[in-house]
């Protein structure tokens, strides 16, 4: 027999097997994705996360709510690790700026 004939038969068989496996693969249903479990640690007795969730649920009304403003300020204070309570000015707020830090006045 001719070697070209064997090559053609082999190529045809390869294509047939590849098509068959592709069709079988497409017919299978994908496995169900496992449900994602998200765990959030919340310290006991801390009302701030509950207040923040309530403010988030309020939408635009939360912008004018004093409770929400206080909760956001406390969250910022905790996140930025700022010492002092809500609404307290820094200890040296009344001190004048040093000459090197003072803004320069142009045009005078």
N, C-alpha and C positions, 0 to 999 in steps of 0.2 A: 504494500500500500504506500501511498504517497504521504510524506511528512506534512505537507500543507493541509491535507485532509484531516490528519490528527490534530493539527493546530486549530483548525476551524471547529472541529467537534469539541475540543477542550474549551475554546473561547465561548462557544454557544452554551455549553454546560455551565460554565462559570457565570455567565449572564443570567441563565435560568435560575441557578441557585441563589444568586444575589437578589433577583427580583422576588423570588419566593420568600426569602428571609425578610426582605423589606416589607412585603405585604403582611406577613405574619406579625412583624413588630408593630406595624401601624394598627392592626386589629386589636391588640392587647390594650386593656384599660390601664391608665397610669395608676400607681398605688396612691392611696389617699395620703395627703400631706398631714403629718402629725400636727395637732393643734399646738399653737405656741403658748407657753405659759410664761407670764411676766410677773415677777415677784418684786414688790416695792416695799422697802423697809420704812416703816413709820414708827418713830418713837412713841411709846405709850404716854398718854396724857398731854400730848402736844396738839392744841386745837388749830394750829396754823395750816396744816395740809387740808383739813376739812373746810376751813374758811376760804382758802385759795380755790378749792374745787367749786365752792358755792359761788364765788365771784366769777369764775370762768363760765359757769352756767348762766349767770345773769346777762352776759353779753355786754352791750354798750351801757346799760344802766349801771354797771359796776364802776364806770369812770367817775360818776358823781357820788357814789356811796362812800361815806367816811370810813366805814368798817373795812371796805376793800382797799382803800388807800393806805390805811394803817397796816393791813396785812401785807400789802406789797412792799411797804417800807421796811417792815420787819424781815421779810424774805430777802430783800436787798442787803440789809444789815448783816444777816446771817451768812449770806453768800459771799459778801465782800469782807467778812470778818472785821467789821468796824466796831470799835469799842464804844460803849455808851448806848443809851436807849433811843427810842424813836423820838425824833424832833429835838434832840439835844444838840446844840452847836458844839464844834470842837473846842477843846480847852483853851486854845490860843486864838480864838476867832477875833477877839478885839485887839490883838497885838498888831502894830503897824508892820507893813512889809519892809524887809531890809532893802537898802538902796539898790542892791544888785538885782533883786526880784521885782522891783517896782516897774510898772509899765512906763515906757518912755513917751513923753508928750512931744509930738512933732508940730511944727508950725508956731512955736512960741518963742 
